Amino acid sequence: MKPAISIRDVAILAEVSVGTVSNVLNRPDVVAAATRERVLAAIDELGYVRNEPARQLRSGTARTIGLVVPDVGNPFFTDVARGVEAAASEAGHAVILCNSDESVERERGHVELLASQRVHGVLITPVQAGPVPLRQLQDRGISVVLVDHPTAEENRCSVAVDDRHGGELAVTHLLAEGCSRIVMVTGPPGIHQAAERHRGARDAVRLAGRPPEVLEELTAPALNVACGLRAGEQLLARAVLPDAVFCANDLLALGLLQATVRAGVRVPEDLAIVGYDDIDFAAAAAVPLTSVRQPRHEIGRTAAALLIAESQSPDEHVHRHVVFTPELVVRESSRRPREARKRSG
């Protein structure tokens, strides 16, 4: 990993003193126009990022890491953040939490802001694969770890869950409960986790020797309660109701559960529901929700530990790709009585 570009590097390239570079950054009006342009050109060429918390850095107390998540309102990411904060606090680091709100533009802005603050590292769950300038961060000497997002790249660490296996667990359970008309409510294209869960759901159907038509996909525009409620209303408007729904996360499942309860549909007798994440609200729902559990707190702790280890010893650090195994937690929302199984069969 390349060392961070310093103000001295800029001065050498521009053939001026460090003081002149400092004046360009802080008091550009006192620097001759030609010299100022030469310094600015050197800054652009080197990719120098101004160190805003300079006082802290000089005193050796700037021990900050950034965490960028797509939805801070999702309890899954709240729990991940708690794990990050716990590990960071033990190592004497502070955490800056940024919410991209599932927007690539906001995500990029947060990344650039964290770079300008010279954080020791960035933990990020990308909205989509590709557009975030992660390599540029690393070229500036800022460590990066992907959270809840696997990667095959060897130049950075990642911490994720085997979402494909999680999707298989959910649908295998529904099939064992006698369900034969399963709808998976998934998220927008480009969300890696939802896509992997859908692949796992298809695996379960194939491994059970059932026709592909047993599983139908319904795409939601976002992974939140409102979209789950809307998906429930769409399914309830059909002439024939499916006998099971697997949702790509618990927020979708809780919204869908709300729609079914309002309509007087019995869960799980008429409709079995399975979510994903096993957030705290899942067990406390009106009908306790079956869900695929992810070790949320441990994901955060592990990611933060990898990031801090790399930032402290970048030359000795060996990148790791940690993948946790999810587990199915069965509750009332999918435990179908025997007569319901016979009707589906």
C-alpha positions as CSV (number, residue, x, y, z in Angstrom):
1,M,0.0,0.0,0.0
2,K,1.3,3.4,-0.9
3,P,2.0,5.9,1.9
4,A,-0.2,8.9,2.2
5,I,0.8,11.9,0.1
6,S,2.2,14.7,2.4
7,I,2.4,18.4,2.1
8,R,6.2,17.9,1.7
9,D,5.6,15.8,-1.4
10,V,3.6,18.6,-2.9
11,A,6.3,21.1,-2.1
12,I,9.0,19.0,-3.7
13,L,7.0,18.5,-6.9
14,A,6.1,22.2,-7.1
15,E,9.6,23.3,-6.2
16,V,8.5,25.5,-3.4
17,S,8.8,25.5,0.4
18,V,6.4,23.7,2.7
19,G,5.4,27.1,4.0
20,T,4.4,28.2,0.5
21,V,2.1,25.2,0.1
22,S,0.6,25.9,3.5
23,N,-0.1,29.5,2.3
24,V,-1.8,28.2,-0.9
25,L,-4.1,26.1,1.3
26,N,-4.8,28.6,4.0
27,R,-4.0,32.1,2.6
28,P,-3.9,31.8,-1.2
29,D,-4.2,35.6,-1.6
30,V,-0.6,36.1,-0.3
31,V,0.9,33.8,-3.0
32,A,1.8,34.9,-6.5
33,A,-0.7,33.6,-9.1
34,A,1.9,31.6,-11.0
35,T,3.3,30.0,-7.9
36,R,-0.3,29.3,-6.7
37,E,-1.2,27.6,-9.9
38,R,2.0,25.5,-9.8
39,V,1.2,24.3,-6.3
40,L,-2.4,23.5,-7.2
41,A,-1.3,21.5,-10.2
42,A,1.1,19.5,-8.0
43,I,-1.8,18.8,-5.5
44,D,-4.0,17.5,-8.4
45,E,-1.2,15.4,-9.8
46,L,-0.4,13.7,-6.5
47,G,-4.0,13.4,-5.3
48,Y,-3.1,15.2,-2.1
49,V,-6.0,15.5,0.4
50,R,-5.8,18.3,2.9
51,N,-5.6,17.1,6.5
52,E,-8.4,18.9,8.3
53,P,-7.7,17.5,11.8
54,A,-4.1,18.6,11.6
55,R,-3.8,19.5,15.2
56,Q,-4.9,16.0,16.3
57,L,-2.7,14.3,13.8
58,R,0.4,16.2,15.0
59,S,-0.4,15.3,18.6
60,G,-0.8,11.7,17.7
61,T,-4.5,11.6,18.8
62,A,-6.2,11.3,15.4
63,R,-7.5,7.8,15.8
64,T,-10.7,7.8,13.8
65,I,-12.3,5.3,11.4
66,G,-15.3,5.8,9.1
67,L,-18.3,3.6,8.7
68,V,-20.6,4.0,5.6
69,V,-23.8,2.0,5.6
70,P,-26.7,2.1,3.1
71,D,-29.5,2.6,5.6
72,V,-28.8,3.7,9.2
73,G,-32.5,3.2,10.0
74,N,-32.2,-0.6,9.3
75,P,-31.7,-2.3,12.7
76,F,-29.3,-4.7,11.0
77,F,-26.8,-1.9,10.4
78,T,-27.5,-0.4,13.8
79,D,-26.3,-3.7,15.4
80,V,-23.3,-3.9,13.0
81,A,-22.4,-0.3,14.0
82,R,-22.5,-1.3,17.6
83,G,-20.1,-4.1,16.9
84,V,-17.8,-1.7,15.1
85,E,-17.9,0.8,17.9
86,A,-17.2,-1.8,20.5
87,A,-14.0,-3.0,18.8
88,A,-12.9,0.6,17.9
89,S,-13.4,1.8,21.5
90,E,-11.3,-1.1,22.8
91,A,-8.5,0.0,20.5
92,G,-8.8,3.7,21.4
93,H,-10.5,4.7,18.1
94,A,-13.6,6.8,17.4
95,V,-16.1,6.0,14.7
96,I,-17.7,8.4,12.2
97,L,-21.0,6.9,11.0
98,C,-22.2,7.9,7.6
99,N,-25.6,7.0,6.0
100,S,-25.6,6.7,2.2
101,D,-29.4,6.3,2.1
102,E,-28.9,3.7,-0.7
103,S,-27.6,6.6,-2.9
104,V,-24.4,6.1,-4.9
105,E,-23.9,9.9,-5.0
106,R,-24.2,10.3,-1.2
107,E,-22.0,7.3,-0.8
108,R,-19.3,8.9,-2.9
109,G,-19.6,12.2,-1.0
110,H,-19.2,10.4,2.3
111,V,-16.1,8.6,1.1
112,E,-14.5,11.8,-0.1
113,L,-15.3,13.6,3.1
114,L,-13.8,10.8,5.2
115,A,-10.7,11.0,3.0
116,S,-10.4,14.7,3.6
117,Q,-10.6,14.0,7.4
118,R,-7.7,11.6,7.0
119,V,-9.4,8.8,8.9
120,H,-7.2,5.7,9.6
121,G,-9.6,3.6,7.6
122,V,-13.1,3.1,6.1
123,L,-15.6,0.4,6.7
124,I,-18.2,0.4,3.9
125,T,-21.2,-1.6,2.8
126,P,-21.4,-0.4,-0.9
127,V,-24.8,0.4,-2.4
128,Q,-23.6,-1.2,-5.6
129,A,-20.5,-2.9,-6.7
130,G,-17.9,-0.8,-8.6
131,P,-18.6,3.0,-8.5
132,V,-17.1,3.8,-5.0
133,P,-13.5,5.0,-5.4
134,L,-12.1,2.4,-2.9
135,R,-8.8,2.0,-4.7
136,Q,-8.2,5.7,-4.6
137,L,-8.6,5.6,-0.8
138,Q,-6.1,2.9,-0.5
139,D,-3.7,4.7,-2.8
140,R,-3.9,7.6,-0.3
141,G,-2.8,5.2,2.5
142,I,-6.4,4.8,3.9
143,S,-7.3,1.2,4.7
144,V,-10.6,-0.2,3.5
145,V,-12.7,-3.2,4.6
146,L,-15.9,-4.2,2.9
147,V,-18.7,-5.0,5.4
148,D,-21.6,-7.4,4.6
149,H,-20.2,-7.6,1.1
150,P,-17.8,-10.3,-0.1
151,T,-15.0,-9.6,-2.5
152,A,-12.6,-11.7,-4.5
153,E,-10.1,-8.9,-4.6
154,E,-6.8,-9.6,-2.8
155,N,-6.0,-6.0,-2.0
156,R,-8.6,-5.5,0.8
157,C,-10.3,-7.4,3.6
158,S,-14.0,-8.2,3.6
159,V,-16.5,-9.5,6.2
160,A,-19.7,-11.1,4.9
161,V,-22.3,-13.8,5.4
162,D,-23.0,-16.7,3.1
163,D,-26.2,-15.2,1.9
164,R,-26.7,-17.9,-0.8
165,H,-26.8,-20.5,1.9
166,G,-29.2,-18.4,3.9
167,G,-31.6,-18.2,1.1
168,E,-31.4,-22.0,0.7
169,L,-32.2,-22.4,4.4
170,A,-35.3,-20.3,4.2
171,V,-36.9,-21.9,1.2
172,T,-35.9,-25.5,2.2
173,H,-37.8,-24.8,5.4
174,L,-40.9,-23.6,3.6
175,L,-40.9,-26.6,1.3
176,A,-40.6,-28.9,4.3
177,E,-43.7,-27.1,5.7
178,G,-45.6,-28.2,2.7
179,C,-45.5,-24.9,0.8
180,S,-45.8,-25.1,-3.0
181,R,-46.5,-21.6,-4.2
182,I,-43.6,-19.5,-2.8
183,V,-43.0,-15.8,-3.6
184,M,-39.6,-14.2,-2.8
185,V,-39.8,-10.5,-2.3
186,T,-36.3,-9.3,-3.2
187,G,-34.6,-5.9,-3.5
188,P,-33.6,-3.7,-6.4
189,P,-31.1,-5.0,-9.0
190,G,-27.5,-4.4,-7.9
191,I,-27.9,-5.3,-4.3
192,H,-25.5,-8.2,-3.9
193,Q,-27.0,-9.6,-0.7
194,A,-30.5,-9.8,-2.0
195,A,-29.3,-11.4,-5.3
196,E,-27.4,-14.1,-3.4
197,R,-30.4,-14.9,-1.2
198,H,-32.5,-15.3,-4.3
199,R,-29.9,-17.7,-5.8
200,G,-30.0,-19.7,-2.6
201,A,-33.8,-19.9,-2.8
202,R,-33.6,-21.2,-6.3
203,D,-31.0,-23.8,-5.2
204,A,-33.4,-25.1,-2.5
205,V,-36.2,-25.6,-5.1
206,R,-33.8,-27.4,-7.4
207,L,-32.3,-29.6,-4.7
208,A,-35.8,-30.6,-3.6
209,G,-36.5,-31.8,-7.1
210,R,-39.3,-29.3,-7.5
211,P,-40.1,-27.4,-10.7
212,P,-38.7,-23.8,-10.9
213,E,-42.3,-22.5,-11.0
214,V,-42.7,-23.2,-7.3
215,L,-40.7,-20.0,-6.7
216,E,-41.7,-16.6,-8.0
217,E,-39.7,-13.4,-7.7
218,L,-41.3,-10.1,-6.7
219,T,-39.0,-7.1,-6.8
220,A,-39.4,-4.3,-4.3
221,P,-37.9,-0.8,-4.9
222,A,-36.2,-0.8,-1.5
223,L,-35.6,-3.0,1.5
224,N,-37.9,-1.3,4.0
225,V,-41.2,-1.7,5.8
226,A,-43.1,0.5,3.4
227,C,-42.0,-1.6,0.4
228,G,-42.9,-4.8,2.3
229,L,-46.4,-3.4,3.0
230,R,-46.8,-2.5,-0.7
231,A,-45.7,-6.0,-1.7
232,G,-48.2,-7.5,0.7
233,E,-51.0,-5.4,-0.9
234,Q,-50.0,-6.6,-4.3
235,L,-50.1,-10.2,-3.3
236,L,-53.4,-9.8,-1.5
237,A,-54.9,-8.3,-4.7
238,R,-54.3,-11.6,-6.6
239,A,-57.0,-14.0,-7.3
240,V,-54.9,-16.8,-5.8
241,L,-52.7,-16.1,-2.8
242,P,-49.3,-17.8,-2.5
243,D,-49.0,-20.1,0.5
244,A,-45.6,-18.7,1.5
245,V,-43.4,-15.6,1.1
246,F,-39.7,-15.3,1.7
247,C,-38.5,-11.7,2.1
248,A,-34.9,-10.6,1.4
249,N,-34.8,-8.9,4.9
250,D,-36.9,-8.6,8.0
251,L,-38.1,-5.0,7.3
252,L,-39.8,-6.3,4.1
253,A,-41.2,-9.2,6.0
254,L,-42.6,-7.0,8.8
255,G,-44.3,-4.7,6.3
256,L,-45.8,-7.7,4.5
257,L,-47.0,-9.2,7.8
258,Q,-48.7,-5.9,8.6
259,A,-50.6,-6.0,5.3
260,T,-51.8,-9.6,5.9
261,V,-52.9,-8.9,9.5
262,R,-54.9,-5.9,8.3
263,A,-56.6,-8.0,5.6
264,G,-57.5,-10.8,8.0
265,V,-55.2,-13.3,6.4
266,R,-54.1,-16.0,8.9
267,V,-50.3,-16.4,9.4
268,P,-49.1,-19.1,9.0
269,E,-52.3,-21.0,8.2
270,D,-53.1,-19.1,5.0
271,L,-49.6,-17.6,4.4
272,A,-46.3,-18.6,5.9
273,I,-43.7,-15.8,6.1
274,V,-39.9,-15.9,6.5
275,G,-37.6,-12.9,6.8
276,Y,-33.8,-12.4,6.8
277,D,-31.4,-10.8,9.4
278,D,-33.3,-11.8,12.6
279,I,-33.4,-8.2,14.0
280,D,-34.8,-7.8,17.5
281,F,-38.2,-6.7,16.1
282,A,-38.6,-10.2,14.4
283,A,-39.3,-12.0,17.6
284,A,-41.5,-9.2,18.9
285,A,-43.8,-9.1,15.9
286,A,-47.6,-9.6,16.2
287,V,-46.8,-13.1,14.8
288,P,-43.2,-13.9,15.8
289,L,-41.2,-14.0,12.6
290,T,-39.2,-16.9,11.3
291,S,-35.9,-15.4,10.1
292,V,-32.4,-16.2,8.9
293,R,-30.1,-15.0,11.6
294,Q,-26.9,-13.1,10.8
295,P,-24.3,-12.5,13.5
296,R,-24.7,-8.7,13.2
297,H,-22.6,-7.6,16.2
298,E,-19.8,-10.0,15.3
299,I,-19.7,-8.8,11.7
300,G,-19.1,-5.3,12.9
301,R,-16.5,-6.3,15.5
302,T,-14.6,-8.5,13.0
303,A,-14.5,-5.8,10.3
304,A,-13.3,-3.1,12.7
305,A,-10.6,-5.4,14.1
306,L,-9.3,-6.1,10.6
307,L,-9.3,-2.5,9.7
308,I,-7.5,-1.4,12.8
309,A,-4.9,-4.1,12.4
310,E,-4.2,-3.1,8.8
311,S,-3.9,0.6,9.6
312,Q,-1.5,-0.1,12.5
313,S,0.8,-2.5,10.5
314,P,0.1,-2.0,6.8
315,D,3.3,-3.7,5.6
316,E,2.8,-6.8,7.7
317,H,-1.0,-7.1,7.3
318,V,-2.4,-10.1,5.4
319,H,-5.8,-9.5,3.9
320,R,-8.6,-11.8,4.9
321,H,-12.1,-12.6,3.6
322,V,-14.2,-13.7,6.6
323,V,-17.6,-15.4,5.7
324,F,-20.0,-16.2,8.5
325,T,-22.6,-19.0,8.2
326,P,-26.2,-17.9,8.8
327,E,-28.8,-20.0,10.8
328,L,-32.5,-20.3,10.5
329,V,-34.6,-19.3,13.6
330,V,-38.0,-20.9,13.3
331,R,-41.0,-19.1,14.9
332,E,-44.7,-19.0,14.6
333,S,-44.9,-17.2,11.2
334,S,-43.9,-20.4,9.3
335,R,-44.9,-23.3,11.5
336,R,-47.9,-24.5,9.5
337,P,-50.6,-26.8,11.0
338,R,-51.0,-30.2,9.4
339,E,-54.3,-29.3,7.7
340,A,-52.6,-26.3,6.0
341,R,-49.8,-28.6,4.7
342,K,-52.4,-30.9,3.2
343,R,-54.2,-28.1,1.4
344,S,-50.9,-26.9,-0.2
345,G,-50.0,-30.5,-1.1
